[in-house]
Amino acid sequence: MDLSGGKSSQVCNRKRATHMAITPSRAGLLNAAIVFAFFPVVMNIQAHGWLALYRLSVSGQKTEAIVTRRQPEIHQTCYFEYTVNSLKYEGSEGGCHSEVGQAVEVTYLPSEPSFVTLKSPKGEFTFQVFAAAFMSAFAGIVGAWRERRRSRKELKPKATEC
């Protein structure tokens, strides 16, 4: 016989209800939104972030450059020289497998010729945006999973409670 008049079960139900205010799916969406908002800020703090890569992919000009030196021990970095409007520029890029003296095609931004890449600017931009979307989705899944585990632990009544 319950001498408390049913109050203990009401208190337990109230505890459960207050802890369920955020559902796992909401926690996941919140995590994903925070991470996806974080990535553009971090990427565009750089001098050549997403906006610059997009501009390069839309209005970039191609020219020929000559590889002047390589540093394979530092992420396959190669240094190259190229000319725009009779001015000589030097650039560098990691992941380069060209040899010294070899001609390579580079893409530069006409309004800022020192901004140059050996890679496809469109591909690089797409990769960075999809990487941010993937990391956001991953953070959302992890956040939802953690909230689900936490809420399940709190919902299990202990022998001394309810």
C-alpha positions as CSV (number, residue, x, y, z in Angstrom):
1,M,0.0,0.0,0.0
2,D,1.3,3.4,-1.0
3,L,1.1,5.8,2.0
4,S,2.5,8.7,0.0
5,G,-0.7,9.1,-1.9
6,G,0.9,8.5,-5.2
7,K,3.2,11.6,-4.9
8,S,6.4,9.7,-5.4
9,S,5.4,8.4,-8.8
10,Q,4.3,11.9,-9.8
11,V,7.7,13.3,-8.8
12,C,9.4,10.5,-10.8
13,N,7.3,11.3,-13.9
14,R,8.0,15.0,-13.6
15,K,11.8,14.2,-13.4
16,R,11.6,12.2,-16.5
17,A,9.6,14.8,-18.4
18,T,12.0,17.6,-17.6
19,H,15.0,15.5,-18.7
20,M,13.3,14.7,-22.0
21,A,12.9,18.3,-23.0
22,I,15.6,17.8,-25.6
23,T,15.2,14.8,-27.8
24,P,18.1,12.9,-29.3
25,S,17.2,14.2,-32.8
26,R,17.1,17.8,-31.6
27,A,20.5,17.4,-29.9
28,G,21.9,15.9,-33.1
29,L,20.5,18.8,-35.2
30,L,21.8,21.3,-32.8
31,N,25.3,19.8,-32.8
32,A,25.3,19.6,-36.6
33,A,24.2,23.2,-36.9
34,I,26.8,24.4,-34.5
35,V,29.6,22.5,-36.3
36,F,28.4,23.6,-39.8
37,A,28.3,27.3,-38.6
38,F,31.8,26.9,-37.1
39,F,33.4,25.6,-40.4
40,P,32.7,28.6,-42.6
41,V,33.9,31.0,-40.0
42,V,37.2,29.1,-39.5
43,M,37.7,28.6,-43.3
44,N,36.9,32.2,-44.2
45,I,39.2,33.7,-41.4
46,Q,42.0,32.6,-43.7
47,A,43.1,34.9,-46.4
48,H,42.0,32.5,-49.1
49,G,38.9,30.7,-47.7
50,W,35.7,29.4,-49.3
51,L,34.8,32.7,-50.9
52,A,38.2,33.2,-52.5
53,L,38.2,29.6,-53.8
54,Y,34.7,30.1,-55.2
55,R,35.9,33.3,-57.0
56,L,39.0,31.4,-58.2
57,S,36.8,28.6,-59.6
58,V,34.5,31.1,-61.4
59,S,36.8,33.7,-62.7
60,G,40.3,32.1,-62.4
61,Q,42.7,32.4,-65.4
62,K,45.1,29.6,-66.3
63,T,48.8,30.1,-67.2
64,E,51.9,28.1,-67.3
65,A,54.4,27.9,-64.4
66,I,57.8,26.3,-64.1
67,V,58.6,24.2,-61.0
68,T,61.7,25.8,-59.4
69,R,62.3,23.5,-56.5
70,R,60.7,20.7,-54.5
71,Q,60.5,19.6,-50.8
72,P,59.1,16.1,-50.9
73,E,59.6,15.6,-47.2
74,I,57.2,18.5,-46.5
75,H,53.9,17.1,-47.9
76,Q,55.3,16.9,-51.5
77,T,55.6,20.7,-51.6
78,C,56.8,22.3,-54.9
79,Y,57.6,25.9,-55.6
80,F,56.9,27.4,-59.0
81,E,57.2,30.7,-60.9
82,Y,54.7,32.1,-63.3
83,T,54.2,35.4,-65.1
84,V,51.1,37.6,-65.2
85,N,51.1,40.9,-67.1
86,S,54.9,40.9,-67.3
87,L,55.2,40.5,-63.5
88,K,56.9,37.4,-62.1
89,Y,55.2,35.6,-59.2
90,E,56.2,32.6,-57.1
91,G,53.8,30.2,-55.6
92,S,53.9,26.9,-53.7
93,E,51.6,24.0,-53.2
94,G,51.6,20.7,-51.3
95,G,50.7,17.4,-53.0
96,C,52.8,18.2,-56.1
97,H,54.5,15.4,-57.9
98,S,56.1,17.4,-60.7
99,E,59.9,17.5,-61.2
100,V,62.1,20.6,-61.1
101,G,62.0,22.4,-64.5
102,Q,58.7,20.8,-65.5
103,A,56.0,23.1,-66.8
104,V,52.7,22.9,-64.9
105,E,49.4,24.7,-65.4
106,V,48.2,27.0,-62.6
107,T,45.0,28.9,-62.0
108,Y,45.3,32.4,-60.6
109,L,42.8,35.1,-59.7
110,P,43.1,38.1,-62.1
111,S,42.3,40.6,-59.3
112,E,45.0,39.0,-57.1
113,P,47.6,37.2,-59.2
114,S,49.5,36.0,-56.2
115,F,46.6,33.7,-55.3
116,V,47.3,30.6,-57.3
117,T,46.7,26.9,-57.2
118,L,47.9,23.8,-59.1
119,K,44.7,22.0,-58.2
120,S,41.3,22.4,-59.6
121,P,39.8,25.4,-57.7
122,K,36.3,24.0,-58.3
123,G,37.3,20.6,-56.9
124,E,39.1,22.1,-53.9
125,F,36.0,24.3,-53.1
126,T,33.7,21.4,-53.5
127,F,35.9,19.2,-51.3
128,Q,36.0,21.7,-48.5
129,V,32.3,22.3,-48.5
130,F,31.5,18.6,-48.5
131,A,34.1,17.9,-45.8
132,A,32.3,20.5,-43.6
133,A,28.9,19.0,-44.4
134,F,30.3,15.5,-43.6
135,M,31.8,16.6,-40.3
136,S,28.6,18.4,-39.4
137,A,26.5,15.2,-40.1
138,F,29.0,13.2,-38.1
139,A,28.8,15.6,-35.1
140,G,25.0,15.5,-35.3
141,I,25.0,11.7,-35.2
142,V,27.4,11.6,-32.3
143,G,25.4,14.2,-30.5
144,A,22.1,12.4,-31.0
145,W,23.7,9.1,-29.9
146,R,25.1,10.6,-26.7
147,E,21.8,12.3,-25.8
148,R,20.0,9.0,-26.4
149,R,22.4,7.2,-24.1
150,R,22.1,9.9,-21.4
151,S,18.3,10.0,-21.6
152,R,18.1,6.2,-21.3
153,K,20.3,6.1,-18.3
154,E,18.2,8.8,-16.6
155,L,14.9,7.1,-17.5
156,K,15.9,3.8,-15.8
157,P,14.3,4.0,-12.3
158,K,16.7,3.0,-9.5
159,A,15.4,0.6,-6.9
160,T,15.5,3.4,-4.2
161,E,13.7,5.9,-6.4
162,C,10.2,5.6,-7.9
